[in-house]
């Protein structure tokens, strides 16, 4: 067997191994939470807005602290007075 | 076998093996045997020669709760004509399963896939998903999700069609 042929085969083998390994990065199976595994995600505790009062308070603090940005969804001067 | 054939065969297997792991159950496929559920909490029916509706659900899935009401009515309407409804829970916690079943009191067969073996084998795409099987045990229709009256109407049409089919065991 010629040396060039061996080199070619070695290069192809490396390429296939590389593609196989990189293919794993593209596979959704690695990171995807399966539909039957979503009990924790479906828990009401996972909702950030589950408590209306706490949400209103957080929004107000955020609005006050952010000052000039105008808060979240509310027009204002950024003085933190309202 | 020459070294060259072995080499290219090895590369082919290496490259294709990754894509052969998942085996989703699709329309036309034979549905896996329910015996993988083992002692699932209820006596499992024989599948051969029956039109079956197999529903995958979970206690944490809101549309599943709504679907139970509809399936209960279907069970009452079609049981005499030979429809068997099996609702397979994917709940990991026995307590959640028990309290859901106790609350809704479904009249059809309800089992728990405690090791999530069947659901993995079927590779259910969403919660809930129901599979309608013909008398030959093959999947004929798949309903991903539950859309109230629309799903109810479609499933009933399909059940009627499946029950009307002639079936011979030979």
Interface residues (C-beta under 8 A of the other chain):
Chain A: X9 X12 X13 X16 X17 X19 X20 X23 X24 X27 X29 X34 X35 X36 X37 X38 X39 X42 X43
Chain B: X7 X11 X14 X15 X18 X21 X22 X56 X58 X60 X61 X90 X91 X92 X93 X96 X116 X119 X120 X124 X125 X126 X127 X129
